[in-house]
C-alpha cells in the first residue's frame, strides 16, 4: 500500500532512470533513526526539515515513527509528488530542484504561488503525516479521507505565514464546510478542491490540533462504510 503526495494519481513504488543518476549515498540524521538516501548535498537540509516537521506534527498529537528512511528518487509517476510506503517506514520524494517545475497551476493547484522552499518542506511534511498515521485505527479497512484530511491540513498549517496566505487566497466558499463535502469522490477526482475544503473545515474547528488528534485516534471518523 502506498500513500501519495499532493495529487492522487495512482502512485506505484516505481521510478524512471534519468541520464544523470542521483549520487548514491546514505546519511543518518543526528540523534534520530531517520536515514536519508541519495540526497547528495541536500541531506543535511532534509534532516533539518524532518526534525522541524516532526516537532510540528507532534504539536498536533501526531508522532512520526522511527526508524524511517527518506529516499530521493529521480522521478515518480505523473502528478505524484511524494509517496509514503505503508508498513515499510519509507518515504520517496523528488530532488528539491524538481519541485520548482511542479508549481505550475495545473500541478500545484491551490499551492500555486507558494515559494519552492515552502512547497518542498510541505510535501515532506505531508508524507511524514502519513507515516504518523500508519497505524491509525479504521473500522472500514481503509480510511483514505481521514488520512488525506490530516496530511493536507498539516501540509498547510505549518506553511510560513505569507505562503499560507497565498493558499488561503484560493478559498472555495464562505463557510461552513460540512463533512459530506469531504468525500472520496472529491478526493480522487479533484484533490485540489479536497485540500482547500479540508483546510477550511479544520480552521472552523474550535481546537484544530485537538481535532487532528481525534482523527488519528479514530475518535472522529471522516470516512463512511461503503456497501
NORBELSUL-V724835 format. One line per field, one symbol per residue. phi: phi as a letter, one per 20 degrees, with the letter a starting at -180 (. if undefined). burial: 1 if it has 9 or more other ideal C-beta (glycine too) atoms within 8 Angstrom, else 0. Layout:
phi=???
burial=???
//
This chain:
phi=.cceefedfgdeecbdfdfdfffeacceffmbddcddmelfegfffgffffffffffffdmddffcfbdddedfbdfgmedacdegmdmcddceggffffeeefgfdelfegoffgfffgfffffgffffffdgdffbfdnbdfffgfgffffffegdfggffffffffegebfgeeefffdcfffgeebgffgfffffffffeefcgffffffffemfcdeecfdf
burial=01111110101000000000010010101001011111110110011011111101110111011001111111011001111111001111111100100110001111110101011111111111111111010101001111111111111111100011011000000000100011000110001011111111110010011111111101001110000
//
